[in-house]
Amino acid sequence: MLEEEIMKLRYAVEALTAQLAGAQTPTVEEPVEEGVEEPVEEPVEEAVEEAIEEPVEPTKDVVTAEELHALALSISREKGPKVIKDVLAKYGAKRIGAIDAKHYAEIKAALEAEQG
């Protein structure tokens, strides 16, 4: 019984597939007035030149949270976690993730000074 239903569905799918393969997709063409030429757009070289500009490299002075974490871990292993806690406390935080990114460069400088 189930096998019969599967066979019926299979034949139905095959029949529909054959119908779709034979069907042509209708297209809609816009009417063209006789004697009227369509304007041809000239390529805009300015846009092409702007698109070809060299990519801007990110500034190397940008300090990331990952850099700070690595530096803090290194200092913590050498001198203990208190050094890191003291530097972060100056910015009112207990962890690097709680500090605004605009202070990362200052914190990196302070940590490097502690590292010696």
C-alpha positions as CSV (number, residue, x, y, z in Angstrom):
1,M,0.0,0.0,0.0
2,L,2.7,2.5,0.9
3,E,4.8,1.3,-2.0
4,E,1.9,2.1,-4.4
5,E,1.6,5.6,-3.0
6,I,5.3,6.2,-3.4
7,M,5.1,5.0,-7.0
8,K,2.1,7.3,-7.8
9,L,4.0,10.2,-6.3
10,R,7.1,9.3,-8.3
11,Y,5.2,9.2,-11.6
12,A,3.5,12.5,-10.8
13,V,6.8,14.2,-10.1
14,E,8.3,12.8,-13.3
15,A,5.2,14.0,-15.3
16,L,5.4,17.5,-13.8
17,T,9.2,17.6,-14.5
18,A,8.6,16.7,-18.1
19,Q,5.9,19.4,-18.4
20,L,8.1,22.0,-16.9
21,A,11.0,21.1,-19.2
22,G,8.8,21.4,-22.2
23,A,7.3,24.7,-21.1
24,Q,8.7,28.0,-22.4
25,T,9.1,30.8,-20.0
26,P,7.1,33.8,-21.3
27,T,9.1,37.0,-21.6
28,V,7.8,40.5,-21.6
29,E,9.3,42.8,-24.1
30,E,8.9,46.5,-23.9
31,P,7.5,48.1,-27.0
32,V,9.9,50.2,-29.0
33,E,8.7,53.2,-30.9
34,E,9.7,53.3,-34.5
35,G,12.2,55.9,-35.4
36,V,13.2,56.6,-31.7
37,E,16.7,55.5,-30.8
38,E,17.4,54.5,-27.2
39,P,20.1,56.5,-25.6
40,V,23.3,54.7,-25.0
41,E,24.9,55.4,-21.7
42,E,28.6,56.3,-21.8
43,P,30.7,54.6,-19.1
44,V,31.7,56.9,-16.3
45,E,35.4,56.7,-15.9
46,E,35.4,58.7,-12.6
47,A,33.5,56.0,-10.9
48,V,35.8,53.3,-12.2
49,E,38.9,55.3,-11.0
50,E,37.4,55.7,-7.6
51,A,36.7,52.0,-7.3
52,I,40.3,51.1,-8.3
53,E,41.8,53.2,-5.4
54,E,44.3,51.3,-3.3
55,P,42.9,49.9,-0.1
56,V,43.6,51.9,3.1
57,E,45.7,49.9,5.5
58,P,44.6,50.1,9.2
59,T,46.8,52.2,11.5
60,K,49.3,50.2,13.3
61,D,48.9,52.3,16.4
62,V,45.4,50.8,17.1
63,V,45.6,48.6,20.3
64,T,43.2,45.7,20.5
65,A,41.8,44.0,23.6
66,E,43.7,40.9,22.6
67,E,47.0,42.7,22.7
68,L,46.2,44.0,26.1
69,H,45.2,40.6,27.4
70,A,48.4,39.0,26.1
71,L,50.6,41.8,27.6
72,A,48.7,41.6,30.9
73,L,49.1,37.8,31.0
74,S,52.8,38.1,30.5
75,I,53.2,40.7,33.2
76,S,51.0,38.8,35.6
77,R,53.2,35.7,35.2
78,E,56.3,37.7,35.8
79,K,55.3,40.1,38.5
80,G,51.9,38.9,39.8
81,P,48.3,39.9,39.2
82,K,48.4,42.9,41.6
83,V,50.4,44.9,39.1
84,I,47.7,44.5,36.5
85,K,44.9,45.2,39.0
86,D,46.6,48.4,40.0
87,V,46.8,49.6,36.4
88,L,43.2,48.7,35.6
89,A,42.0,50.3,38.9
90,K,43.3,53.7,37.6
91,Y,40.6,53.4,34.9
92,G,37.9,52.2,37.3
93,A,37.8,48.6,36.1
94,K,38.7,45.1,37.3
95,R,39.1,43.6,33.8
96,I,40.2,44.8,30.4
97,G,36.8,44.1,28.8
98,A,35.2,46.7,31.1
99,I,37.4,49.5,29.8
100,D,36.5,51.7,26.8
101,A,38.7,51.0,23.7
102,K,39.8,54.6,23.5
103,H,41.9,54.0,26.7
104,Y,43.7,50.9,25.3
105,A,46.8,52.8,24.1
106,E,47.2,54.5,27.5
107,I,46.8,51.2,29.3
108,K,49.3,49.5,27.0
109,A,51.8,52.2,27.7
110,A,51.2,51.9,31.5
111,L,51.6,48.1,31.3
112,E,54.8,48.3,29.2
113,A,56.2,50.7,31.8
114,E,55.4,48.2,34.5
115,Q,57.0,45.5,32.5
116,G,60.2,47.4,32.4
